[in-house]
Amino acid sequence: MNVLLFAIESPTIIILVVAAIFLLFGGSKLPQLAKALGQSKKAFKEGLDDADREEKAKSDSRSKLEAVDDEALFEEARRRAQQMRAEETKKIER
């Protein structure tokens, strides 16, 4: 982007570029074009922000899982399995 700005140094070139755009799109289409560009830029930024939030959420969940001790995880699995067996036994007894 900076290279493009440096390439357009003289005011004459800037005026010619603006005149060419005006001739191509016409006076009535320029506001619509500007609005569409603004909406596209906003949507792009929102997409980037969403991607950043998703990446942060994934890294937070990974760090939470890494913080869990393996033995504590196995103990929780044993407790849940025992609880499920107890519920199945109650269903069979009814």
N, CA, C and O atoms as CSV, one atom per row, in Angstrom:
chain,resi,resn,atom,element,x,y,z
A,1,MET,N,N,0.834,-1.192,0.000
A,1,MET,CA,C,0.000,0.000,0.000
A,1,MET,C,C,0.873,1.249,0.000
A,1,MET,O,O,0.600,2.203,-0.728
A,2,ASN,N,N,1.922,1.240,0.816
A,2,ASN,CA,C,2.817,2.384,0.852
A,2,ASN,C,C,3.521,2.579,-0.479
A,2,ASN,O,O,3.797,3.709,-0.881
A,3,VAL,N,N,3.813,1.482,-1.163
A,3,VAL,CA,C,4.478,1.577,-2.456
A,3,VAL,C,C,3.566,2.292,-3.442
A,3,VAL,O,O,4.030,3.116,-4.229
A,4,LEU,N,N,2.266,1.982,-3.406
A,4,LEU,CA,C,1.322,2.627,-4.299
A,4,LEU,C,C,1.235,4.125,-4.014
A,4,LEU,O,O,1.163,4.932,-4.941
A,5,LEU,N,N,1.242,4.498,-2.731
A,5,LEU,CA,C,1.170,5.903,-2.381
A,5,LEU,C,C,2.413,6.661,-2.836
A,5,LEU,O,O,2.319,7.816,-3.252
A,6,PHE,N,N,3.559,6.026,-2.761
A,6,PHE,CA,C,4.778,6.676,-3.211
A,6,PHE,C,C,4.830,6.772,-4.729
A,6,PHE,O,O,5.455,7.686,-5.268
A,7,ALA,N,N,4.181,5.839,-5.426
A,7,ALA,CA,C,4.165,5.862,-6.882
A,7,ALA,C,C,3.321,7.025,-7.399
A,7,ALA,O,O,3.569,7.552,-8.483
A,8,ILE,N,N,2.319,7.418,-6.606
A,8,ILE,CA,C,1.445,8.530,-7.004
A,8,ILE,C,C,1.899,9.762,-6.234
A,8,ILE,O,O,1.287,10.143,-5.236
A,9,GLU,N,N,2.949,10.364,-6.694
A,9,GLU,CA,C,3.517,11.511,-5.991
A,9,GLU,C,C,2.990,12.844,-6.504
A,9,GLU,O,O,2.813,13.784,-5.729
A,10,SER,N,N,2.742,12.927,-7.787
A,10,SER,CA,C,2.376,14.243,-8.317
A,10,SER,C,C,0.860,14.439,-8.263
A,10,SER,O,O,0.106,13.483,-8.446
A,11,PRO,N,N,0.415,15.653,-8.016
A,11,PRO,CA,C,-1.018,15.933,-7.969
A,11,PRO,C,C,-1.704,15.708,-9.310
A,11,PRO,O,O,-2.903,15.431,-9.353
A,12,THR,N,N,-0.965,15.823,-10.392
A,12,THR,CA,C,-1.547,15.613,-11.714
A,12,THR,C,C,-1.989,14.166,-11.884
A,12,THR,O,O,-3.063,13.900,-12.423
A,13,ILE,N,N,-1.167,13.239,-11.427
A,13,ILE,CA,C,-1.511,11.821,-11.534
A,13,ILE,C,C,-2.733,11.516,-10.674
A,13,ILE,O,O,-3.613,10.763,-11.092
A,14,ILE,N,N,-2.792,12.091,-9.486
A,14,ILE,CA,C,-3.934,11.867,-8.598
A,14,ILE,C,C,-5.203,12.383,-9.259
A,14,ILE,O,O,-6.231,11.706,-9.222
A,15,ILE,N,N,-5.156,13.543,-9.851
A,15,ILE,CA,C,-6.324,14.114,-10.519
A,15,ILE,C,C,-6.751,13.239,-11.695
A,15,ILE,O,O,-7.944,13.019,-11.906
A,16,LEU,N,N,-5.781,12.741,-12.458
A,16,LEU,CA,C,-6.109,11.858,-13.582
A,16,LEU,C,C,-6.759,10.556,-13.115
A,16,LEU,O,O,-7.708,10.082,-13.739
A,17,VAL,N,N,-6.264,9.981,-12.036
A,17,VAL,CA,C,-6.834,8.737,-11.509
A,17,VAL,C,C,-8.259,8.980,-11.026
A,17,VAL,O,O,-9.149,8.179,-11.312
A,18,VAL,N,N,-8.490,10.072,-10.299
A,18,VAL,CA,C,-9.833,10.393,-9.813
A,18,VAL,C,C,-10.772,10.646,-10.991
A,18,VAL,O,O,-11.922,10.209,-10.968
A,19,ALA,N,N,-10.295,11.343,-12.012
A,19,ALA,CA,C,-11.125,11.608,-13.195
A,19,ALA,C,C,-11.471,10.310,-13.917
A,19,ALA,O,O,-12.599,10.142,-14.379
A,20,ALA,N,N,-10.518,9.398,-14.018
A,20,ALA,CA,C,-10.779,8.115,-14.680
A,20,ALA,C,C,-11.813,7.311,-13.897
A,20,ALA,O,O,-12.704,6.701,-14.490
A,21,ILE,N,N,-11.703,7.307,-12.595
A,21,ILE,CA,C,-12.683,6.593,-11.760
A,21,ILE,C,C,-14.060,7.226,-11.932
A,21,ILE,O,O,-15.060,6.518,-12.056
A,22,PHE,N,N,-14.113,8.531,-11.940
A,22,PHE,CA,C,-15.374,9.242,-12.109
A,22,PHE,C,C,-16.012,8.909,-13.460
A,22,PHE,O,O,-17.223,8.710,-13.547
A,23,LEU,N,N,-15.193,8.851,-14.507
A,23,LEU,CA,C,-15.720,8.523,-15.837
A,23,LEU,C,C,-16.180,7.069,-15.932
A,23,LEU,O,O,-17.183,6.775,-16.583
A,24,LEU,N,N,-15.454,6.165,-15.288
A,24,LEU,CA,C,-15.816,4.745,-15.342
A,24,LEU,C,C,-17.109,4.455,-14.592
A,24,LEU,O,O,-17.983,3.751,-15.099
A,25,PHE,N,N,-17.228,4.995,-13.394
A,25,PHE,CA,C,-18.362,4.641,-12.548
A,25,PHE,C,C,-19.481,5.664,-12.581
A,25,PHE,O,O,-20.613,5.322,-12.238
A,26,GLY,N,N,-19.227,6.881,-12.972
A,26,GLY,CA,C,-20.254,7.905,-13.007
A,26,GLY,C,C,-20.492,8.497,-11.633
A,26,GLY,O,O,-20.124,7.906,-10.618
A,27,GLY,N,N,-21.111,9.672,-11.605
A,27,GLY,CA,C,-21.338,10.374,-10.348
A,27,GLY,C,C,-22.325,9.677,-9.439
A,27,GLY,O,O,-22.195,9.758,-8.217
A,28,SER,N,N,-23.308,8.995,-10.001
A,28,SER,CA,C,-24.328,8.344,-9.168
A,28,SER,C,C,-23.829,7.043,-8.549
A,28,SER,O,O,-24.331,6.634,-7.502
A,29,LYS,N,N,-22.877,6.400,-9.157
A,29,LYS,CA,C,-22.377,5.109,-8.665
A,29,LYS,C,C,-21.277,5.258,-7.613
A,29,LYS,O,O,-21.036,4.320,-6.854
A,30,LEU,N,N,-20.614,6.394,-7.548
A,30,LEU,CA,C,-19.503,6.561,-6.608
A,30,LEU,C,C,-19.935,6.429,-5.148
A,30,LEU,O,O,-19.236,5.760,-4.387
A,31,PRO,N,N,-21.041,7.023,-4.714
A,31,PRO,CA,C,-21.452,6.819,-3.319
A,31,PRO,C,C,-21.782,5.354,-3.009
A,31,PRO,O,O,-21.476,4.856,-1.925
A,32,GLN,N,N,-22.403,4.679,-3.963
A,32,GLN,CA,C,-22.709,3.261,-3.774
A,32,GLN,C,C,-21.424,2.440,-3.683
A,32,GLN,O,O,-21.322,1.513,-2.880
A,33,LEU,N,N,-20.467,2.786,-4.501
A,33,LEU,CA,C,-19.176,2.094,-4.481
A,33,LEU,C,C,-18.467,2.311,-3.152
A,33,LEU,O,O,-17.914,1.374,-2.576
A,34,ALA,N,N,-18.484,3.545,-2.670
A,34,ALA,CA,C,-17.848,3.845,-1.381
A,34,ALA,C,C,-18.542,3.104,-0.245
A,34,ALA,O,O,-17.883,2.597,0.663
A,35,LYS,N,N,-19.862,3.041,-0.293
A,35,LYS,CA,C,-20.615,2.331,0.740
A,35,LYS,C,C,-20.284,0.835,0.717
A,35,LYS,O,O,-20.075,0.222,1.764
A,36,ALA,N,N,-20.239,0.262,-0.472
A,36,ALA,CA,C,-19.912,-1.155,-0.599
A,36,ALA,C,C,-18.503,-1.446,-0.089
A,36,ALA,O,O,-18.277,-2.461,0.571
A,37,LEU,N,N,-17.562,-0.565,-0.389
A,37,LEU,CA,C,-16.195,-0.751,0.104
A,37,LEU,C,C,-16.150,-0.670,1.627
A,37,LEU,O,O,-15.459,-1.456,2.275
A,38,GLY,N,N,-16.886,0.282,2.195
A,38,GLY,CA,C,-16.928,0.412,3.654
A,38,GLY,C,C,-17.529,-0.813,4.317
A,38,GLY,O,O,-17.019,-1.281,5.335
A,39,GLN,N,N,-18.615,-1.340,3.745
A,39,GLN,CA,C,-19.245,-2.542,4.301
A,39,GLN,C,C,-18.320,-3.754,4.182
A,39,GLN,O,O,-18.254,-4.586,5.086
A,40,SER,N,N,-17.619,-3.841,3.076
A,40,SER,CA,C,-16.684,-4.955,2.889
A,40,SER,C,C,-15.552,-4.892,3.910
A,40,SER,O,O,-15.152,-5.909,4.475
A,41,LYS,N,N,-15.047,-3.691,4.135
A,41,LYS,CA,C,-13.968,-3.515,5.114
A,41,LYS,C,C,-14.449,-3.885,6.512
A,41,LYS,O,O,-13.730,-4.543,7.264
A,42,LYS,N,N,-15.664,-3.466,6.864
A,42,LYS,CA,C,-16.229,-3.777,8.179
A,42,LYS,C,C,-16.419,-5.288,8.343
A,42,LYS,O,O,-16.078,-5.848,9.385
A,43,ALA,N,N,-16.961,-5.941,7.318
A,43,ALA,CA,C,-17.162,-7.390,7.376
A,43,ALA,C,C,-15.832,-8.131,7.504
A,43,ALA,O,O,-15.736,-9.120,8.230
A,44,PHE,N,N,-14.814,-7.652,6.802
A,44,PHE,CA,C,-13.499,-8.279,6.877
A,44,PHE,C,C,-12.927,-8.168,8.286
A,44,PHE,O,O,-12.397,-9.140,8.823
A,45,LYS,N,N,-13.035,-6.974,8.888
A,45,LYS,CA,C,-12.533,-6.793,10.255
A,45,LYS,C,C,-13.294,-7.662,11.248
A,45,LYS,O,O,-12.692,-8.225,12.163
A,46,GLU,N,N,-14.625,-7.778,11.078
A,46,GLU,CA,C,-15.414,-8.638,11.961
A,46,GLU,C,C,-14.979,-10.091,11.817
A,46,GLU,O,O,-14.896,-10.816,12.808
A,47,GLY,N,N,-14.703,-10.515,10.593
A,47,GLY,CA,C,-14.231,-11.877,10.372
A,47,GLY,C,C,-12.896,-12.127,11.050
A,47,GLY,O,O,-12.688,-13.190,11.636
A,48,LEU,N,N,-11.999,-11.174,10.978
A,48,LEU,CA,C,-10.711,-11.310,11.654
A,48,LEU,C,C,-10.885,-11.381,13.171
A,48,LEU,O,O,-10.235,-12.182,13.843
A,49,ASP,N,N,-11.773,-10.531,13.703
A,49,ASP,CA,C,-12.022,-10.538,15.143
A,49,ASP,C,C,-12.627,-11.870,15.589
A,49,ASP,O,O,-12.259,-12.400,16.637
A,50,ASP,N,N,-13.558,-12.412,14.791
A,50,ASP,CA,C,-14.150,-13.702,15.119
A,50,ASP,C,C,-13.099,-14.810,15.122
A,50,ASP,O,O,-13.090,-15.670,16.003
A,51,ALA,N,N,-12.227,-14.776,14.137
A,51,ALA,CA,C,-11.167,-15.787,14.061
A,51,ALA,C,C,-10.228,-15.682,15.266
A,51,ALA,O,O,-9.800,-16.698,15.814
A,52,ASP,N,N,-9.912,-14.454,15.671
A,52,ASP,CA,C,-9.055,-14.264,16.848
A,52,ASP,C,C,-9.735,-14.792,18.106
A,52,ASP,O,O,-9.100,-15.442,18.937
A,53,ARG,N,N,-11.047,-14.508,18.244
A,53,ARG,CA,C,-11.775,-14.997,19.425
A,53,ARG,C,C,-11.837,-16.521,19.450
A,53,ARG,O,O,-11.674,-17.130,20.507
A,54,GLU,N,N,-12.069,-17.138,18.302
A,54,GLU,CA,C,-12.114,-18.600,18.241
A,54,GLU,C,C,-10.757,-19.207,18.591
A,54,GLU,O,O,-10.684,-20.195,19.322
A,55,GLU,N,N,-9.700,-18.622,18.075
A,55,GLU,CA,C,-8.351,-19.123,18.367
A,55,GLU,C,C,-8.039,-18.996,19.848
A,55,GLU,O,O,-7.438,-19.893,20.440
A,56,LYS,N,N,-8.445,-17.886,20.446
A,56,LYS,CA,C,-8.207,-17.681,21.876
A,56,LYS,C,C,-9.005,-18.682,22.702
A,56,LYS,O,O,-8.499,-19.210,23.692
A,57,ALA,N,N,-10.246,-18.947,22.304
A,57,ALA,CA,C,-11.073,-19.914,23.019
A,57,ALA,C,C,-10.464,-21.316,22.933
A,57,ALA,O,O,-10.471,-22.062,23.912
A,58,LYS,N,N,-9.942,-21.666,21.761
A,58,LYS,CA,C,-9.313,-22.982,21.605
A,58,LYS,C,C,-8.072,-23.101,22.478
A,58,LYS,O,O,-7.851,-24.134,23.110
A,59,SER,N,N,-7.265,-22.054,22.514
A,59,SER,CA,C,-6.042,-22.118,23.320
A,59,SER,C,C,-6.375,-22.136,24.808
A,59,SER,O,O,-5.673,-22.779,25.589
A,60,ASP,N,N,-7.452,-21.429,25.216
A,60,ASP,CA,C,-7.869,-21.465,26.624
A,60,ASP,C,C,-8.336,-22.853,27.018
A,60,ASP,O,O,-8.004,-23.333,28.102
A,61,SER,N,N,-9.107,-23.512,26.147
A,61,SER,CA,C,-9.591,-24.845,26.475
A,61,SER,C,C,-8.439,-25.848,26.511
A,61,SER,O,O,-8.442,-26.773,27.323
A,62,ARG,N,N,-7.459,-25.665,25.632
A,62,ARG,CA,C,-6.294,-26.556,25.653
A,62,ARG,C,C,-5.514,-26.389,26.952
A,62,ARG,O,O,-5.073,-27.378,27.538
A,63,SER,N,N,-5.340,-25.165,27.403
A,63,SER,CA,C,-4.578,-24.942,28.622
A,63,SER,C,C,-5.323,-25.503,29.834
A,63,SER,O,O,-4.699,-25.991,30.775
A,64,LYS,N,N,-6.658,-25.433,29.810
A,64,LYS,CA,C,-7.433,-26.009,30.906
A,64,LYS,C,C,-7.269,-27.528,30.929
A,64,LYS,O,O,-7.136,-28.125,31.997
A,65,LEU,N,N,-7.281,-28.150,29.750
A,65,LEU,CA,C,-7.116,-29.598,29.690
A,65,LEU,C,C,-5.707,-30.008,30.108
A,65,LEU,O,O,-5.527,-31.041,30.752
A,66,GLU,N,N,-4.722,-29.214,29.751
A,66,GLU,CA,C,-3.352,-29.542,30.124
A,66,GLU,C,C,-3.145,-29.413,31.630
A,66,GLU,O,O,-2.285,-30.083,32.201
A,67,ALA,N,N,-3.934,-28.555,32.269
A,67,ALA,CA,C,-3.789,-28.344,33.706
A,67,ALA,C,C,-4.372,-29.500,34.518
A,67,ALA,O,O,-4.044,-29.645,35.696
A,68,VAL,N,N,-5.232,-30.327,33.910
A,68,VAL,CA,C,-5.860,-31.427,34.624
A,68,VAL,C,C,-4.850,-32.556,34.812
A,68,VAL,O,O,-4.170,-32.965,33.870
A,69,ASP,N,N,-4.768,-33.037,36.016
A,69,ASP,CA,C,-3.884,-34.144,36.346
A,69,ASP,C,C,-4.481,-35.437,35.796
A,69,ASP,O,O,-5.693,-35.635,35.872
A,70,ASP,N,N,-3.651,-36.316,35.245
A,70,ASP,CA,C,-4.141,-37.574,34.677
A,70,ASP,C,C,-4.848,-38.420,35.727
A,70,ASP,O,O,-5.895,-39.006,35.450
A,71,GLU,N,N,-4.297,-38.487,36.903
A,71,GLU,CA,C,-4.899,-39.300,37.961
A,71,GLU,C,C,-6.274,-38.761,38.343
A,71,GLU,O,O,-7.200,-39.536,38.581
A,72,ALA,N,N,-6.409,-37.453,38.401
A,72,ALA,CA,C,-7.709,-36.855,38.713
A,72,ALA,C,C,-8.715,-37.156,37.608
A,72,ALA,O,O,-9.896,-37.376,37.878
A,73,LEU,N,N,-8.245,-37.163,36.373
A,73,LEU,CA,C,-9.114,-37.478,35.249
A,73,LEU,C,C,-9.593,-38.929,35.314
A,73,LEU,O,O,-10.773,-39.205,35.100
A,74,PHE,N,N,-8.680,-39.854,35.608
A,74,PHE,CA,C,-9.067,-41.264,35.745
A,74,PHE,C,C,-10.024,-41.462,36.908
A,74,PHE,O,O,-10.971,-42.243,36.806
A,75,GLU,N,N,-9.791,-40.773,37.996
A,75,GLU,CA,C,-10.668,-40.889,39.166
A,75,GLU,C,C,-12.078,-40.399,38.828
A,75,GLU,O,O,-13.065,-41.013,39.236
A,76,GLU,N,N,-12.172,-39.302,38.089
A,76,GLU,CA,C,-13.485,-38.781,37.674
A,76,GLU,C,C,-14.183,-39.768,36.753
A,76,GLU,O,O,-15.394,-39.956,36.865
A,77,ALA,N,N,-13.447,-40.405,35.841
A,77,ALA,CA,C,-14.028,-41.401,34.948
A,77,ALA,C,C,-14.535,-42.604,35.741
A,77,ALA,O,O,-15.614,-43.123,35.457
A,78,ARG,N,N,-13.762,-43.051,36.732
A,78,ARG,CA,C,-14.208,-44.169,37.586
A,78,ARG,C,C,-15.477,-43.806,38.347
A,78,ARG,O,O,-16.397,-44.615,38.466
A,79,ARG,N,N,-15.516,-42.564,38.867
A,79,ARG,CA,C,-16.685,-42.129,39.637
A,79,ARG,C,C,-17.931,-42.095,38.754
A,79,ARG,O,O,-19.003,-42.534,39.171
A,80,ARG,N,N,-17.791,-41.578,37.547
A,80,ARG,CA,C,-18.927,-41.511,36.639
A,80,ARG,C,C,-19.385,-42.899,36.200
A,80,ARG,O,O,-20.584,-43.149,36.082
A,81,ALA,N,N,-18.435,-43.798,35.958
A,81,ALA,CA,C,-18.789,-45.167,35.577
A,81,ALA,C,C,-19.533,-45.852,36.716
A,81,ALA,O,O,-20.515,-46.557,36.477
A,82,GLN,N,N,-19.087,-45.658,37.927
A,82,GLN,CA,C,-19.757,-46.236,39.084
A,82,GLN,C,C,-21.171,-45.662,39.235
A,82,GLN,O,O,-22.108,-46.389,39.565
A,83,GLN,N,N,-21.316,-44.383,38.997
A,83,GLN,CA,C,-22.617,-43.736,39.082
A,83,GLN,C,C,-23.557,-44.283,37.999
A,83,GLN,O,O,-24.739,-44.502,38.264
A,84,MET,N,N,-23.048,-44.502,36.800
A,84,MET,CA,C,-23.873,-45.056,35.721
A,84,MET,C,C,-24.297,-46.486,36.037
A,84,MET,O,O,-25.433,-46.866,35.755
A,85,ARG,N,N,-23.393,-47.293,36.623
A,85,ARG,CA,C,-23.749,-48.662,37.011
A,85,ARG,C,C,-24.832,-48.652,38.073
A,85,ARG,O,O,-25.744,-49.479,38.041
A,86,ALA,N,N,-24.739,-47.724,39.014
A,86,ALA,CA,C,-25.744,-47.637,40.068
A,86,ALA,C,C,-27.106,-47.260,39.482
A,86,ALA,O,O,-28.126,-47.810,39.898
A,87,GLU,N,N,-27.137,-46.353,38.543
A,87,GLU,CA,C,-28.396,-45.970,37.899
A,87,GLU,C,C,-28.986,-47.134,37.109
A,87,GLU,O,O,-30.199,-47.341,37.132
A,88,GLU,N,N,-28.145,-47.895,36.412
A,88,GLU,CA,C,-28.629,-49.061,35.663
A,88,GLU,C,C,-29.172,-50.119,36.596
A,88,GLU,O,O,-30.171,-50.765,36.279
A,89,THR,N,N,-28.540,-50.310,37.738
A,89,THR,CA,C,-29.008,-51.287,38.725
A,89,THR,C,C,-30.376,-50.873,39.249
A,89,THR,O,O,-31.247,-51.727,39.413
A,90,LYS,N,N,-30.588,-49.594,39.513
A,90,LYS,CA,C,-31.892,-49.109,39.985
A,90,LYS,C,C,-32.970,-49.337,38.927
A,90,LYS,O,O,-34.101,-49.683,39.271
A,91,LYS,N,N,-32.647,-49.151,37.662
A,91,LYS,CA,C,-33.614,-49.369,36.597
A,91,LYS,C,C,-33.997,-50.848,36.501
A,91,LYS,O,O,-35.161,-51.168,36.259
A,92,ILE,N,N,-33.047,-51.737,36.686
A,92,ILE,CA,C,-33.287,-53.171,36.598
A,92,ILE,C,C,-34.149,-53.615,37.769
A,92,ILE,O,O,-35.023,-54.465,37.594
A,93,GLU,N,N,-33.929,-53.067,38.954
A,93,GLU,CA,C,-34.673,-53.458,40.144
A,93,GLU,C,C,-36.137,-53.021,40.066
A,93,GLU,O,O,-36.980,-53.620,40.735
A,94,ARG,N,N,-36.459,-52.017,39.287
A,94,ARG,CA,C,-37.846,-51.537,39.189
A,94,ARG,C,C,-38.626,-52.444,38.345
A,94,ARG,O,O,-39.818,-52.219,38.135
